[in-house]
Amino acid sequence: MEGKQMSEKAQPIKPEEVKIEIINERHIVTGFTSYEQDLVDFLIEDALQNQKLRLSVTFLWFYRSQLVSYVTLLNDKINLEGDLKEFFQEKEICYASLPALKIGRLCVDDCFLKRGLGRQLVLFSIEKAKEIHRDKAGCRFVTVDAKGNSADFYKKLGFKTFPRQTGRGTIFMHFDLLKSPLL
């Protein structure tokens, strides 16, 4: 692919080598590629519009001036029903829901897979949730509706499952900011 540096695949990309920008009209995202076409389609067709509607924020990650990955974040909540309600009531948390930040979309360009970017995107999302709690509003969890093939990736980073499925082939997972070894 033109402009993509495929010979560097084996080299991890360090966080300090990445420039992060919030998507805007000036960004050209049409050269982004992924084996998950729905994630490419979202980036090209919906990310900017969703942001204008204040539904989500998409962070673009650039390495050597090239778009290599992105993550889309939005507000979420965990509804406490059934076993979850009892579990949290035992801990004296008696609310109908708990505040969270959701990883709505996360994708690494195919030419930059296996270079540590996915892990960095998740850690970035966790840091954003901590910033929200520290500076703005309550935020207890980071959530994601993981596709079956990505659930193990999130588990390795400390995400857990509740006994609730979101449907459409995804697994509802959460990262508890209070219990995190990554804090």
C-alpha positions in Angstrom: 0.0 0.0 0.0 1.3 3.4 -0.9 2.7 5.4 2.1 2.3 2.5 4.5 5.5 1.1 6.0 4.9 -2.6 6.1 8.5 -3.4 6.7 8.3 -2.0 10.2 5.6 -4.4 11.4 7.7 -6.2 14.0 8.8 -3.0 15.8 6.5 -1.9 18.6 5.3 1.7 18.4 5.9 3.6 21.6 3.3 6.0 23.0 5.6 9.0 22.6 5.8 8.3 18.9 2.1 8.7 18.4 0.2 12.0 17.8 -3.4 11.9 18.9 -6.0 14.2 17.4 -9.8 14.4 17.7 -11.4 13.8 14.3 -12.4 16.9 12.3 -13.3 17.9 8.7 -9.6 18.3 7.8 -8.8 14.7 8.4 -8.6 12.4 5.4 -9.5 8.9 6.7 -10.2 7.1 3.4 -6.8 5.4 3.3 -7.5 3.5 6.5 -7.7 -0.3 6.1 -8.9 -3.1 8.3 -10.0 -6.6 7.9 -13.1 -5.5 9.9 -14.8 -3.4 7.2 -17.6 -2.2 9.5 -14.9 -0.4 11.5 -13.6 1.3 8.4 -17.1 2.2 7.3 -17.8 3.8 10.7 -14.7 5.9 10.6 -15.4 7.1 7.0 -19.1 7.5 7.2 -20.2 8.0 10.8 -17.5 9.1 13.2 -17.4 12.8 12.4 -21.2 13.1 12.1 -21.6 11.3 15.5 -19.2 13.7 17.0 -21.1 16.7 15.6 -24.2 15.3 17.2 -22.3 15.0 20.5 -22.9 11.2 20.6 -19.2 10.2 20.7 -15.7 11.5 20.3 -13.2 9.8 17.9 -9.5 10.0 18.6 -7.2 9.4 15.6 -3.7 8.1 16.3 -1.0 9.1 13.9 2.5 7.6 13.6 4.9 9.4 11.3 2.0 11.5 10.0 0.0 8.4 9.0 -3.3 7.4 10.5 -2.6 4.0 12.2 -5.5 3.5 14.6 -8.5 5.1 16.3 -10.8 4.8 19.3 -14.3 6.2 19.7 -15.5 6.9 23.2 -19.0 7.7 24.5 -20.9 7.8 27.8 -22.4 4.7 29.1 -24.0 3.2 32.2 -24.3 -0.2 33.7 -27.9 -0.9 34.7 -28.0 -2.8 38.0 -30.7 -5.5 37.7 -31.1 -8.9 39.2 -27.8 -10.5 40.4 -25.9 -7.3 39.6 -28.2 -5.2 41.8 -27.8 -7.7 44.7 -24.0 -7.8 44.2 -23.7 -4.0 44.5 -26.2 -3.7 47.2 -24.1 -6.0 49.3 -21.3 -3.4 48.8 -23.8 -0.6 49.9 -24.1 0.7 46.4 -27.9 1.2 46.0 -28.3 2.9 42.6 -30.2 1.9 39.6 -27.1 2.3 37.4 -23.4 3.1 37.6 -21.6 5.6 35.4 -19.2 4.4 32.7 -17.2 5.4 29.7 -17.7 3.1 26.7 -15.2 2.1 24.0 -17.6 2.3 21.1 -15.1 1.5 18.4 -11.4 0.6 18.5 -9.4 -0.3 15.4 -5.8 -0.6 14.2 -4.9 -0.3 10.5 -4.0 -3.7 9.1 -0.5 -2.6 8.3 0.2 -1.8 11.9 -1.3 -4.8 13.7 0.8 -6.6 16.4 2.7 -3.4 17.3 1.1 -2.6 20.6 -1.4 0.0 19.4 -4.5 -1.9 20.5 -3.3 -2.1 24.1 -2.3 1.6 24.0 -5.8 2.5 22.8 -7.4 0.7 25.7 -5.0 2.2 28.2 -5.7 5.6 26.7 -9.5 5.0 27.1 -9.0 4.0 30.8 -7.0 7.1 31.3 -9.8 9.2 29.8 -12.2 7.6 32.3 -9.9 8.4 35.2 -9.7 12.0 33.9 -13.5 12.3 33.8 -13.7 11.1 37.4 -10.9 13.3 38.6 -12.0 16.5 36.9 -15.6 16.3 35.7 -18.1 13.7 36.9 -18.4 10.2 38.4 -17.1 7.3 36.3 -16.6 3.9 37.8 -16.2 1.6 34.8 -14.9 1.4 31.2 -17.2 -0.8 29.1 -17.0 -2.4 25.8 -19.3 -4.7 23.7 -16.5 -7.0 22.6 -16.9 -9.1 19.4 -16.2 -12.7 20.2 -12.8 -12.7 18.7 -11.7 -9.6 20.7 -12.9 -10.7 24.2 -9.6 -12.5 25.0 -7.7 -9.3 24.2 -9.8 -7.3 26.6 -9.6 -10.0 29.3 -5.8 -9.8 29.2 -6.1 -6.1 29.9 -8.3 -6.7 33.0 -11.8 -6.5 31.6 -14.4 -8.8 33.1 -17.7 -10.1 32.0 -21.1 -9.7 33.7 -23.7 -12.3 33.2 -25.3 -10.0 30.6 -24.9 -10.3 26.8 -25.6 -7.4 24.5 -26.6 -9.6 21.6 -25.6 -9.4 17.9 -22.5 -11.5 18.6 -20.9 -9.2 21.2 -20.0 -9.8 24.9 -20.6 -7.0 27.4 -17.3 -6.4 29.3 -16.3 -3.9 32.0 -13.1 -2.6 33.6 -13.6 -1.5 37.2 -11.5 1.6 37.8 -11.6 0.9 41.6 -10.2 -2.6 41.3 -7.7 -1.9 38.5 -4.2 -3.2 38.7 -3.5 -0.6 35.9 -4.3 2.4 38.2 
